[in-house]
Amino acid sequence: MKVQNISDINKFFQVVDSCKGRVELVTGEGDRLNLKSKISQYVSLANVFSDGTIKEMEILASEPEDIQKLMEFMMNQ
């Protein structure tokens, strides 16, 4: 799923951390980074945004309930 215009980065990563399954960031080169890993979170932050918001990124979640959590976050931010 593509997510856009994430302005509350801390809340986004709280939602990711609460997910039960894998949540991965798909890079422009097709690599997948595990967003539940703190080091991957820092790398993704450095690479994805520069002005305090994540404009767009593609993420994959392995569990349907995790997809639902992420969708609810996107709708409520």
Jmol script that loads the backbone (N, CA, C; Angstrom):
load data "model"
ATOM      1  N   MET A   1       0.842  -1.166   0.000  1.00  0.00           N
ATOM      2  CA  MET A   1       0.000   0.000   0.000  1.00  0.00           C
ATOM      3  C   MET A   1       0.886   1.228   0.000  1.00  0.00           C
ATOM      4  N   LYS A   2       0.450   2.249  -0.683  1.00  0.00           N
ATOM      5  CA  LYS A   2       1.179   3.518  -0.683  1.00  0.00           C
ATOM      6  C   LYS A   2       0.580   4.393   0.402  1.00  0.00           C
ATOM      7  N   VAL A   3       1.462   4.989   1.182  1.00  0.00           N
ATOM      8  CA  VAL A   3       1.014   5.941   2.193  1.00  0.00           C
ATOM      9  C   VAL A   3       1.601   7.297   1.845  1.00  0.00           C
ATOM     10  N   GLN A   4       0.841   8.339   2.148  1.00  0.00           N
ATOM     11  CA  GLN A   4       1.251   9.684   1.748  1.00  0.00           C
ATOM     12  C   GLN A   4       1.044  10.676   2.877  1.00  0.00           C
ATOM     13  N   ASN A   5       1.878  11.712   2.855  1.00  0.00           N
ATOM     14  CA  ASN A   5       1.726  12.878   3.725  1.00  0.00           C
ATOM     15  C   ASN A   5       1.608  12.526   5.207  1.00  0.00           C
ATOM     16  N   ILE A   6       2.539  11.721   5.686  1.00  0.00           N
ATOM     17  CA  ILE A   6       2.578  11.395   7.107  1.00  0.00           C
ATOM     18  C   ILE A   6       3.279  12.540   7.824  1.00  0.00           C
ATOM     19  N   SER A   7       2.528  13.247   8.656  1.00  0.00           N
ATOM     20  CA  SER A   7       3.119  14.383   9.362  1.00  0.00           C
ATOM     21  C   SER A   7       3.507  14.034  10.797  1.00  0.00           C
ATOM     22  N   ASP A   8       2.855  13.039  11.394  1.00  0.00           N
ATOM     23  CA  ASP A   8       3.186  12.618  12.762  1.00  0.00           C
ATOM     24  C   ASP A   8       4.019  11.339  12.682  1.00  0.00           C
ATOM     25  N   ILE A   9       5.318  11.520  12.481  1.00  0.00           N
ATOM     26  CA  ILE A   9       6.229  10.394  12.283  1.00  0.00           C
ATOM     27  C   ILE A   9       6.260   9.494  13.511  1.00  0.00           C
ATOM     28  N   ASN A  10       6.287  10.096  14.710  1.00  0.00           N
ATOM     29  CA  ASN A  10       6.341   9.290  15.935  1.00  0.00           C
ATOM     30  C   ASN A  10       5.119   8.400  16.069  1.00  0.00           C
ATOM     31  N   LYS A  11       3.944   8.949  15.807  1.00  0.00           N
ATOM     32  CA  LYS A  11       2.708   8.159  15.888  1.00  0.00           C
ATOM     33  C   LYS A  11       2.717   7.049  14.836  1.00  0.00           C
ATOM     34  N   PHE A  12       3.199   7.351  13.638  1.00  0.00           N
ATOM     35  CA  PHE A  12       3.277   6.337  12.586  1.00  0.00           C
ATOM     36  C   PHE A  12       4.120   5.155  13.057  1.00  0.00           C
ATOM     37  N   PHE A  13       5.292   5.431  13.636  1.00  0.00           N
ATOM     38  CA  PHE A  13       6.147   4.336  14.085  1.00  0.00           C
ATOM     39  C   PHE A  13       5.579   3.640  15.321  1.00  0.00           C
ATOM     40  N   GLN A  14       4.770   4.321  16.133  1.00  0.00           N
ATOM     41  CA  GLN A  14       4.074   3.648  17.235  1.00  0.00           C
ATOM     42  C   GLN A  14       3.088   2.629  16.679  1.00  0.00           C
ATOM     43  N   VAL A  15       2.370   3.010  15.630  1.00  0.00           N
ATOM     44  CA  VAL A  15       1.429   2.086  14.991  1.00  0.00           C
ATOM     45  C   VAL A  15       2.192   0.910  14.392  1.00  0.00           C
ATOM     46  N   VAL A  16       3.296   1.182  13.700  1.00  0.00           N
ATOM     47  CA  VAL A  16       4.121   0.110  13.121  1.00  0.00           C
ATOM     48  C   VAL A  16       4.593  -0.834  14.223  1.00  0.00           C
ATOM     49  N   ASP A  17       5.085  -0.277  15.338  1.00  0.00           N
ATOM     50  CA  ASP A  17       5.584  -1.106  16.439  1.00  0.00           C
ATOM     51  C   ASP A  17       4.488  -1.964  17.051  1.00  0.00           C
ATOM     52  N   SER A  18       3.236  -1.511  16.991  1.00  0.00           N
ATOM     53  CA  SER A  18       2.125  -2.272  17.568  1.00  0.00           C
ATOM     54  C   SER A  18       1.636  -3.396  16.653  1.00  0.00           C
ATOM     55  N   CYS A  19       2.103  -3.424  15.426  1.00  0.00           N
ATOM     56  CA  CYS A  19       1.685  -4.464  14.484  1.00  0.00           C
ATOM     57  C   CYS A  19       2.259  -5.816  14.900  1.00  0.00           C
ATOM     58  N   LYS A  20       1.494  -6.875  14.646  1.00  0.00           N
ATOM     59  CA  LYS A  20       1.915  -8.221  15.037  1.00  0.00           C
ATOM     60  C   LYS A  20       2.849  -8.860  14.025  1.00  0.00           C
ATOM     61  N   GLY A  21       2.644  -8.582  12.766  1.00  0.00           N
ATOM     62  CA  GLY A  21       3.454  -9.191  11.710  1.00  0.00           C
ATOM     63  C   GLY A  21       4.505  -8.237  11.188  1.00  0.00           C
ATOM     64  N   ARG A  22       5.091  -8.615  10.064  1.00  0.00           N
ATOM     65  CA  ARG A  22       6.119  -7.784   9.435  1.00  0.00           C
ATOM     66  C   ARG A  22       5.484  -6.575   8.756  1.00  0.00           C
ATOM     67  N   VAL A  23       6.158  -5.450   8.872  1.00  0.00           N
ATOM     68  CA  VAL A  23       5.785  -4.235   8.149  1.00  0.00           C
ATOM     69  C   VAL A  23       7.059  -3.773   7.462  1.00  0.00           C
ATOM     70  N   GLU A  24       7.005  -3.683   6.141  1.00  0.00           N
ATOM     71  CA  GLU A  24       8.210  -3.393   5.376  1.00  0.00           C
ATOM     72  C   GLU A  24       8.035  -2.155   4.509  1.00  0.00           C
ATOM     73  N   LEU A  25       9.106  -1.386   4.411  1.00  0.00           N
ATOM     74  CA  LEU A  25       9.193  -0.266   3.484  1.00  0.00           C
ATOM     75  C   LEU A  25       9.813  -0.790   2.207  1.00  0.00           C
ATOM     76  N   VAL A  26       9.179  -0.522   1.074  1.00  0.00           N
ATOM     77  CA  VAL A  26       9.730  -0.911  -0.221  1.00  0.00           C
ATOM     78  C   VAL A  26      10.439   0.313  -0.790  1.00  0.00           C
ATOM     79  N   THR A  27      11.743   0.179  -1.013  1.00  0.00           N
ATOM     80  CA  THR A  27      12.531   1.301  -1.535  1.00  0.00           C
ATOM     81  C   THR A  27      12.308   1.443  -3.033  1.00  0.00           C
ATOM     82  N   GLY A  28      12.769   2.530  -3.595  1.00  0.00           N
ATOM     83  CA  GLY A  28      12.675   2.763  -5.036  1.00  0.00           C
ATOM     84  C   GLY A  28      13.401   1.713  -5.844  1.00  0.00           C
ATOM     85  N   GLU A  29      14.408   1.074  -5.230  1.00  0.00           N
ATOM     86  CA  GLU A  29      15.164   0.019  -5.915  1.00  0.00           C
ATOM     87  C   GLU A  29      14.532  -1.353  -5.732  1.00  0.00           C
ATOM     88  N   GLY A  30      13.429  -1.428  -4.967  1.00  0.00           N
ATOM     89  CA  GLY A  30      12.754  -2.699  -4.746  1.00  0.00           C
ATOM     90  C   GLY A  30      13.212  -3.441  -3.503  1.00  0.00           C
ATOM     91  N   ASP A  31      14.162  -2.875  -2.762  1.00  0.00           N
ATOM     92  CA  ASP A  31      14.596  -3.498  -1.511  1.00  0.00           C
ATOM     93  C   ASP A  31      13.499  -3.337  -0.468  1.00  0.00           C
ATOM     94  N   ARG A  32      13.483  -4.254   0.497  1.00  0.00           N
ATOM     95  CA  ARG A  32      12.497  -4.185   1.573  1.00  0.00           C
ATOM     96  C   ARG A  32      13.214  -4.012   2.904  1.00  0.00           C
ATOM     97  N   LEU A  33      12.795  -2.996   3.647  1.00  0.00           N
ATOM     98  CA  LEU A  33      13.354  -2.732   4.967  1.00  0.00           C
ATOM     99  C   LEU A  33      12.292  -3.020   6.016  1.00  0.00           C
ATOM    100  N   ASN A  34      12.659  -3.778   7.039  1.00  0.00           N
ATOM    101  CA  ASN A  34      11.755  -4.108   8.128  1.00  0.00           C
ATOM    102  C   ASN A  34      11.540  -2.866   8.992  1.00  0.00           C
ATOM    103  N   LEU A  35      10.358  -2.273   8.936  1.00  0.00           N
ATOM    104  CA  LEU A  35      10.095  -1.041   9.673  1.00  0.00           C
ATOM    105  C   LEU A  35       9.928  -1.259  11.171  1.00  0.00           C
ATOM    106  N   LYS A  36       9.869  -2.509  11.622  1.00  0.00           N
ATOM    107  CA  LYS A  36       9.807  -2.760  13.055  1.00  0.00           C
ATOM    108  C   LYS A  36      11.197  -2.718  13.678  1.00  0.00           C
ATOM    109  N   SER A  37      12.216  -2.707  12.864  1.00  0.00           N
ATOM    110  CA  SER A  37      13.597  -2.578  13.327  1.00  0.00           C
ATOM    111  C   SER A  37      13.906  -1.096  13.521  1.00  0.00           C
ATOM    112  N   LYS A  38      14.431  -0.741  14.671  1.00  0.00           N
ATOM    113  CA  LYS A  38      14.741   0.672  14.944  1.00  0.00           C
ATOM    114  C   LYS A  38      15.770   1.215  13.964  1.00  0.00           C
ATOM    115  N   ILE A  39      16.769   0.421  13.628  1.00  0.00           N
ATOM    116  CA  ILE A  39      17.782   0.901  12.679  1.00  0.00           C
ATOM    117  C   ILE A  39      17.147   1.177  11.318  1.00  0.00           C
ATOM    118  N   SER A  40      16.228   0.315  10.891  1.00  0.00           N
ATOM    119  CA  SER A  40      15.535   0.549   9.618  1.00  0.00           C
ATOM    120  C   SER A  40      14.649   1.784   9.695  1.00  0.00           C
ATOM    121  N   GLN A  41      14.053   2.032  10.867  1.00  0.00           N
ATOM    122  CA  GLN A  41      13.247   3.238  11.026  1.00  0.00           C
ATOM    123  C   GLN A  41      14.108   4.478  10.837  1.00  0.00           C
ATOM    124  N   TYR A  42      15.288   4.479  11.433  1.00  0.00           N
ATOM    125  CA  TYR A  42      16.176   5.636  11.292  1.00  0.00           C
ATOM    126  C   TYR A  42      16.650   5.804   9.853  1.00  0.00           C
ATOM    127  N   VAL A  43      16.975   4.693   9.203  1.00  0.00           N
ATOM    128  CA  VAL A  43      17.411   4.756   7.801  1.00  0.00           C
ATOM    129  C   VAL A  43      16.277   5.290   6.931  1.00  0.00           C
ATOM    130  N   SER A  44      15.064   4.788   7.154  1.00  0.00           N
ATOM    131  CA  SER A  44      13.931   5.241   6.337  1.00  0.00           C
ATOM    132  C   SER A  44      13.651   6.718   6.571  1.00  0.00           C
ATOM    133  N   LEU A  45      13.780   7.169   7.805  1.00  0.00           N
ATOM    134  CA  LEU A  45      13.575   8.588   8.084  1.00  0.00           C
ATOM    135  C   LEU A  45      14.586   9.443   7.342  1.00  0.00           C
ATOM    136  N   ALA A  46      15.827   9.019   7.361  1.00  0.00           N
ATOM    137  CA  ALA A  46      16.883   9.792   6.699  1.00  0.00           C
ATOM    138  C   ALA A  46      16.679   9.835   5.192  1.00  0.00           C
ATOM    139  N   ASN A  47      16.173   8.749   4.623  1.00  0.00           N
ATOM    140  CA  ASN A  47      16.045   8.660   3.173  1.00  0.00           C
ATOM    141  C   ASN A  47      14.721   9.172   2.629  1.00  0.00           C
ATOM    142  N   VAL A  48      13.662   9.136   3.426  1.00  0.00           N
ATOM    143  CA  VAL A  48      12.336   9.409   2.891  1.00  0.00           C
ATOM    144  C   VAL A  48      11.900  10.856   3.050  1.00  0.00           C
ATOM    145  N   PHE A  49      12.265  11.512   4.155  1.00  0.00           N
ATOM    146  CA  PHE A  49      11.758  12.873   4.322  1.00  0.00           C
ATOM    147  C   PHE A  49      12.858  13.828   4.744  1.00  0.00           C
ATOM    148  N   SER A  50      12.656  15.075   4.370  1.00  0.00           N
ATOM    149  CA  SER A  50      13.631  16.092   4.751  1.00  0.00           C
ATOM    150  C   SER A  50      12.980  17.305   5.412  1.00  0.00           C
ATOM    151  N   ASP A  51      11.665  17.438   5.302  1.00  0.00           N
ATOM    152  CA  ASP A  51      11.005  18.622   5.869  1.00  0.00           C
ATOM    153  C   ASP A  51      10.048  18.288   7.009  1.00  0.00           C
ATOM    154  N   GLY A  52      10.171  17.116   7.610  1.00  0.00           N
ATOM    155  CA  GLY A  52       9.319  16.743   8.731  1.00  0.00           C
ATOM    156  C   GLY A  52       8.094  15.947   8.360  1.00  0.00           C
ATOM    157  N   THR A  53       7.889  15.688   7.078  1.00  0.00           N
ATOM    158  CA  THR A  53       6.776  14.838   6.654  1.00  0.00           C
ATOM    159  C   THR A  53       7.287  13.787   5.687  1.00  0.00           C
ATOM    160  N   ILE A  54       6.606  12.657   5.699  1.00  0.00           N
ATOM    161  CA  ILE A  54       6.883  11.631   4.697  1.00  0.00           C
ATOM    162  C   ILE A  54       5.882  11.862   3.585  1.00  0.00           C
ATOM    163  N   LYS A  55       6.346  12.283   2.440  1.00  0.00           N
ATOM    164  CA  LYS A  55       5.447  12.621   1.334  1.00  0.00           C
ATOM    165  C   LYS A  55       4.785  11.379   0.753  1.00  0.00           C
ATOM    166  N   GLU A  56       5.558  10.337   0.477  1.00  0.00           N
ATOM    167  CA  GLU A  56       4.987   9.104  -0.066  1.00  0.00           C
ATOM    168  C   GLU A  56       5.971   7.970   0.134  1.00  0.00           C
ATOM    169  N   MET A  57       5.442   6.805   0.504  1.00  0.00           N
ATOM    170  CA  MET A  57       6.255   5.606   0.558  1.00  0.00           C
ATOM    171  C   MET A  57       5.348   4.402   0.411  1.00  0.00           C
ATOM    172  N   GLU A  58       5.923   3.312  -0.027  1.00  0.00           N
ATOM    173  CA  GLU A  58       5.165   2.076  -0.173  1.00  0.00           C
ATOM    174  C   GLU A  58       5.536   1.159   0.974  1.00  0.00           C
ATOM    175  N   ILE A  59       4.504   0.650   1.650  1.00  0.00           N
ATOM    176  CA  ILE A  59       4.750  -0.294   2.725  1.00  0.00           C
ATOM    177  C   ILE A  59       3.934  -1.554   2.490  1.00  0.00           C
ATOM    178  N   LEU A  60       4.443  -2.652   3.010  1.00  0.00           N
ATOM    179  CA  LEU A  60       3.763  -3.938   2.951  1.00  0.00           C
ATOM    180  C   LEU A  60       3.582  -4.438   4.374  1.00  0.00           C
ATOM    181  N   ALA A  61       2.403  -4.936   4.685  1.00  0.00           N
ATOM    182  CA  ALA A  61       2.135  -5.536   5.989  1.00  0.00           C
ATOM    183  C   ALA A  61       1.699  -6.974   5.756  1.00  0.00           C
ATOM    184  N   SER A  62       2.209  -7.881   6.597  1.00  0.00           N
ATOM    185  CA  SER A  62       1.950  -9.304   6.382  1.00  0.00           C
ATOM    186  C   SER A  62       0.623  -9.776   6.967  1.00  0.00           C
ATOM    187  N   GLU A  63       0.068  -9.034   7.917  1.00  0.00           N
ATOM    188  CA  GLU A  63      -1.165  -9.457   8.588  1.00  0.00           C
ATOM    189  C   GLU A  63      -2.318  -8.512   8.259  1.00  0.00           C
ATOM    190  N   PRO A  64      -3.493  -9.072   7.951  1.00  0.00           N
ATOM    191  CA  PRO A  64      -4.649  -8.223   7.613  1.00  0.00           C
ATOM    192  C   PRO A  64      -4.998  -7.211   8.705  1.00  0.00           C
ATOM    193  N   GLU A  65      -4.894  -7.611   9.984  1.00  0.00           N
ATOM    194  CA  GLU A  65      -5.226  -6.664  11.056  1.00  0.00           C
ATOM    195  C   GLU A  65      -4.211  -5.523  11.127  1.00  0.00           C
ATOM    196  N   ASP A  66      -2.982  -5.788  10.710  1.00  0.00           N
ATOM    197  CA  ASP A  66      -1.974  -4.728  10.671  1.00  0.00           C
ATOM    198  C   ASP A  66      -2.279  -3.737   9.545  1.00  0.00           C
ATOM    199  N   ILE A  67      -2.733  -4.254   8.420  1.00  0.00           N
ATOM    200  CA  ILE A  67      -3.143  -3.378   7.314  1.00  0.00           C
ATOM    201  C   ILE A  67      -4.267  -2.461   7.786  1.00  0.00           C
ATOM    202  N   GLN A  68      -5.212  -3.033   8.534  1.00  0.00           N
ATOM    203  CA  GLN A  68      -6.329  -2.245   9.062  1.00  0.00           C
ATOM    204  C   GLN A  68      -5.831  -1.141   9.992  1.00  0.00           C
ATOM    205  N   LYS A  69      -4.892  -1.470  10.886  1.00  0.00           N
ATOM    206  CA  LYS A  69      -4.326  -0.463  11.796  1.00  0.00           C
ATOM    207  C   LYS A  69      -3.680   0.681  11.026  1.00  0.00           C
ATOM    208  N   LEU A  70      -2.905   0.319  10.023  1.00  0.00           N
ATOM    209  CA  LEU A  70      -2.207   1.334   9.233  1.00  0.00           C
ATOM    210  C   LEU A  70      -3.191   2.205   8.458  1.00  0.00           C
ATOM    211  N   MET A  71      -4.243   1.584   7.920  1.00  0.00           N
ATOM    212  CA  MET A  71      -5.271   2.345   7.192  1.00  0.00           C
ATOM    213  C   MET A  71      -5.990   3.319   8.136  1.00  0.00           C
ATOM    214  N   GLU A  72      -6.323   2.849   9.342  1.00  0.00           N
ATOM    215  CA  GLU A  72      -6.992   3.717  10.314  1.00  0.00           C
ATOM    216  C   GLU A  72      -6.099   4.900  10.680  1.00  0.00           C
ATOM    217  N   PHE A  73      -4.803   4.643  10.858  1.00  0.00           N
ATOM    218  CA  PHE A  73      -3.875   5.738  11.144  1.00  0.00           C
ATOM    219  C   PHE A  73      -3.905   6.770  10.024  1.00  0.00           C
ATOM    220  N   MET A  74      -3.844   6.297   8.782  1.00  0.00           N
ATOM    221  CA  MET A  74      -3.810   7.214   7.642  1.00  0.00           C
ATOM    222  C   MET A  74      -5.092   8.042   7.550  1.00  0.00           C
ATOM    223  N   MET A  75      -6.224   7.435   7.870  1.00  0.00           N
ATOM    224  CA  MET A  75      -7.500   8.151   7.781  1.00  0.00           C
ATOM    225  C   MET A  75      -7.674   9.171   8.902  1.00  0.00           C
ATOM    226  N   ASN A  76      -7.046   8.914  10.046  1.00  0.00           N
ATOM    227  CA  ASN A  76      -7.263   9.768  11.222  1.00  0.00           C
ATOM    228  C   ASN A  76      -6.190  10.816  11.444  1.00  0.00           C
ATOM    229  N   GLN A  77      -5.165  10.840  10.626  1.00  0.00           N
ATOM    230  CA  GLN A  77      -4.096  11.826  10.887  1.00  0.00           C
ATOM    231  C   GLN A  77      -4.413  13.170  10.291  1.00  0.00           C
TER     232      GLN A  77
END
end "model"
wireframe off; spacefill off
backbone 0.3
color backbone group
